[in-house]
Amino acid sequence: MKRELISKTPLFTKEQIEAAIAAAPDHVDDPESPYDPNNEAEVKAFWVNAKRVMPGEHRFQQKQKKSR
């Protein structure tokens, strides 16, 4: 049985994406954020040790380093 794509057309047009980017604020003020989202160096430092978890995968399913 041939599998069908769930979404055959893009959800947003190119014009809608460009309009959303143009409407986005230049500066974000989030007092609950552990880093300043406007400072690229702080963002990179915060996420440097992040682990990627793919959809349907749990953190405990990732390969762990054996420490013996």
Beta strands, then each sheet from edge to edge (+ up, - down):
end
